[in-house]
Each structure stands twice: as C-alpha cells, then as structure tokens.
C-alpha cells in the first residue's frame, strides 16, 4: 500500500478562496484521505514515495495561464504538486478555445485563474491554489511572485518577461522560461538552451535585449546567462517575425503595462504546439522540484546561478 502525503480538506470552511467553487465541482466529501494512494499511484510508482512527498510540499508559481501556462498548471496538479500560485488578469474568450485547456463554452468570460483553480479542484482537491488576478509588471513583480516558489514564465510581453527573469536571478529562484509558441506547427521542434544562445525566437530575442540593457545581463554575444529557455527552432512565418513577440490575444491594458506593441496582427497558433510546450515546461519544473532530493551534492541545471 502506497503512503501518499494528503492535504485533503475536512470541510468547505478549510478551503479558503476555493470555498466559492460549486460543491459539485469540488466534491470534497467524496475525497477520503486514502484516495491519494489511488489518485497519484502512477506518479509514486514512477518516482517513488519519497519523491511524491517532495512534490506534495512543492510550490510552483505559473505566470500566464494561457495557451502554454494553462497546460503547465494542470499537468503539475495531476503530478501531485501540493501548491500552485497562478497569475493572470485575462478572461477566457472564444479565441482561446482552440488551445487553452480551461477554455470551454461554459467558462467564456470567466477569469482565467479562477477557471483554472476550479478545474484543478476537480482534478486534485489536495492542491492548494492561489489565484492572483493581475498582470505581472516591472512595478509589481516582486510583490506578486512568491519567493518560495519555483517559477514558470509563460507570458508573452517582453518587458514583464524580462522583469520576471531578472527577479528570479536576484533571488536565486529557479525559473522555467518559455519562448513563443505561436506561428509554429511542429511540436517536435522544441528545444532547451541557454537564453543567451537561443536563435529564431523573436520573443526571447526581445527579452534578451532588455535583460542586457535594463538588468545587467552579459552583453558579450554568446556569453551564457545561466538561465535556460524552452523554445521552438521551427522558423516562424514572416508574420510572426514581424509581430516581434506580441501576444495577439493580450488585451490592450496588458500590452500597455508590459511593454508589448499595441494592435499587432495575430499569426495563429495550434494546441499541438502550445500544449506540448506547456507540458514540457511542467516536466522541467517537476525535475527541478525533485533535483535536490535526487542529487543533494549537485546543483540542478534549473537553478539560477
């Protein structure tokens, strides 16, 4: 019999913000403590019980709950991560239905972080989810991002993205950086590379320039930042290159606050690519969370140096 850490709630009063989620979604009364052994038995058999205990204590902050980040958040919850912080101010629109896991007819116009929190409650009620209805900006990044969390950067605005990466570096906080998924069609072209050496990604190129100009990152070409990024090496179509790291679905308020160009033309996206990037980011985050337990004498490649 597997012994699985379980943080199930005895009543709706213990749920805090989750108490607003309909009871038929949470189904709290139907979740006995022993259910954890069945719910995450596959994870325990793969990683071991000790690793499962580490994941139950892990805290991951996913910034950007869209075409990439929504899949990351769900994958982490399904993998027994015990605590998630989700940050995004956007609401679900019909244009999100083709690639965002929380986008349904029934969730249109809902807050992305609240819809994601309700969805996770129906998947892994033991997962404590903090939903932050805000966009990360240069001014608020330090306040919004919890210092004890591993960070997944799944946002598209270069200025905010650079501020988030710079904060992680200052804090010595592990961060998973995601590049552009729009304009690509081949999910098998994803790669992981030092951010300074990524090529063919306009979003990460803009972020790299800001990190050098505004945050003191190395200016020498090719000199490593010691922060890796997940990106596609599939050449983007001309429209994507011309868009230069713009999120076509981002509201004007986010673009203005985060330094993205307004009114840029969309160039299309596929769930096969966005979901693959989101799941790869979740896998990377799981490895980073488990790295100290697996290799106590060595630093993880995820760690900011």
C-alpha angles and dihedrals in degrees: 000000000000117000105217124183107244129194098180116158121242094213143357089263088068093057099077109192090006089068088086091063112100113262093235088061096047097037087188096169091057094058110088121188091250090059089082091072091058097036095054100021092114091054091048093050090051101043103018132247094278091056090048089056089053091051091049088058095042122112119203125182114205112197112199117028099205138101092330106022097049090060091046092053094049093047091052091050091049089051095059099258104163102210134031133180113199119195125191136114097201127108128223115266134182089256088065095059095088097061117006117092096215093048110108135143086256094055100046111135091013122129108267094225093047093047089049092048092052091048092051090048088061092048105038113008090180091066112100108219126193111195113204113194099204143091118245112245135171089260100050105028095100092050097045102043112073112230094221096058134093104236130226111196108207100154129118106209110099098211094051091041091054091048091052093050092046091051091052090051093050092049095042087238122159113245136185109210118203123201129205118310097177120099093027129109105180115078091188092068095076116126138176119223142149107283091238090060101044113121133189097028114110093191094054091042089057091046092049091052092051093047090054095043101039108020107039099250117159113287098198110107111254096007104137122250089203088230116106127213136202112227145150119253091199107117110253119231117257092259090057093049091048091050087062101204100326123151104223092200096048113113118243091250091061093044092051093047095045103041099252120141115261124237097014118165119254119238102194137256140216130217089224089067102033093047092046091053091047093050091046089052090051091050090050090049091050091051090050092049091050097041098090092053093045099043109022093168096049134061120239118247084235093064117105109241 
